[in-house]
């Protein structure tokens, strides 16, 4: 395992494998199977570009060979500072196939912040948009146009394949110090997490996913995100921004069925006067999550879009919770659901670490097959954020609803403004 990674204790790892959560498969292997089984289906829509699984697989393999030839493989880190484009998808999958570790970075991050991230993660490569590209940087389009795989011995990519317990992705978690903490997600746990969220939220190979949030962030990437969608043979529609003028026509034209949405974006969609002029009948799930997802907002969204609106809680450290389509309206509106994995453990504790009575507010802690056991090369941060018995201290204030589902009341560091304190918008249902 990569130096500095805190692994699961052997007894937990054995249990997760024995119960089939960790299937001993890398994300790259799962991608190859999906690409082969869905070769002629459209995989990604990016503006006027519509790319099939067969074509996407060829692009991914071509870039994977280039990365390997340049030494970007076997645990080397690669910063992904790309907008929601086909190139982001290709770069992400190519890294995973050769064991390079993608490090998502906001497309608008300033140069000094990217430099700090590069030093922190000891990055060996940097994927950046053309508008930020400097002199001497190799263009990704040139690499994808070069059929280098024709000059590569057969089976060479297979020999570079990482192990299932190797780190697949470095996600980032903001801390109170302002210094990001690195979250190492393995192929075992990140693959399982994506597919399990898909099962819990009725996402399958016939789904059409709209990604309007920054695609490399944890939820739009892996809950089930573009990763889960592509591993199931579904179609991913990439939007450059979540504004109504961009999203509404895409939903109608692509017959979108599944959308992850931040509260701010959902609010903008509800308040936009053109919402009722577009056809939303294809929509089957609209999952909202994050600070600001108040019961008032969710209730208004359900009035506008129908019971397709549900809630999701998914910290990058792991343990995704979601409401289900079969839940009563009260649960979907008032709670963030329940864990998607039967072996996800959650507890709510007071300041002394004692579990509080059901219904009382405390700090949410969790552990399970998709929850990390520590930050990368950050033993002090890990000691503060994880309990001795392996529970992640989320820092979020939570309580259990009478239904048994989880209610996130806010963060211990930043209390979310209550719905009663917000201006009351004039949301109207679709007609």
Secondary structure as GFF3:
##gff-version 3
##sequence-region A 1 431
A	DSSP	alpha_helix	10	18	.	.	.	ID=ss1
A	DSSP	alpha_helix	27	37	.	.	.	ID=ss2
A	DSSP	beta_strand	42	46	.	.	.	ID=ss3
A	DSSP	beta_strand	49	52	.	.	.	ID=ss4
A	DSSP	alpha_helix	53	69	.	.	.	ID=ss5
A	DSSP	beta_strand	77	81	.	.	.	ID=ss6
A	DSSP	alpha_helix	86	98	.	.	.	ID=ss7
A	DSSP	beta_strand	101	104	.	.	.	ID=ss8
A	DSSP	alpha_helix	111	121	.	.	.	ID=ss9
A	DSSP	beta_strand	123	128	.	.	.	ID=ss10
A	DSSP	three_ten_helix	130	132	.	.	.	ID=ss11
A	DSSP	alpha_helix	140	145	.	.	.	ID=ss12
A	DSSP	three_ten_helix	148	151	.	.	.	ID=ss13
A	DSSP	alpha_helix	156	159	.	.	.	ID=ss14
A	DSSP	beta_strand	167	173	.	.	.	ID=ss15
A	DSSP	beta_strand	181	186	.	.	.	ID=ss16
A	DSSP	alpha_helix	187	200	.	.	.	ID=ss17
A	DSSP	beta_strand	208	211	.	.	.	ID=ss18
A	DSSP	alpha_helix	218	222	.	.	.	ID=ss19
A	DSSP	alpha_helix	225	232	.	.	.	ID=ss20
A	DSSP	beta_strand	235	238	.	.	.	ID=ss21
A	DSSP	alpha_helix	244	254	.	.	.	ID=ss22
A	DSSP	beta_strand	258	262	.	.	.	ID=ss23
A	DSSP	alpha_helix	263	271	.	.	.	ID=ss24
A	DSSP	three_ten_helix	275	277	.	.	.	ID=ss25
A	DSSP	beta_strand	285	289	.	.	.	ID=ss26
A	DSSP	alpha_helix	295	305	.	.	.	ID=ss27
A	DSSP	beta_strand	309	313	.	.	.	ID=ss28
A	DSSP	beta_strand	321	322	.	.	.	ID=ss29
A	DSSP	alpha_helix	329	334	.	.	.	ID=ss30
A	DSSP	beta_strand	338	339	.	.	.	ID=ss31
A	DSSP	beta_strand	345	349	.	.	.	ID=ss32
A	DSSP	beta_strand	362	367	.	.	.	ID=ss33
A	DSSP	alpha_helix	379	385	.	.	.	ID=ss34
A	DSSP	beta_strand	392	400	.	.	.	ID=ss35
A	DSSP	beta_strand	406	411	.	.	.	ID=ss36
A	DSSP	three_ten_helix	419	421	.	.	.	ID=ss37
###
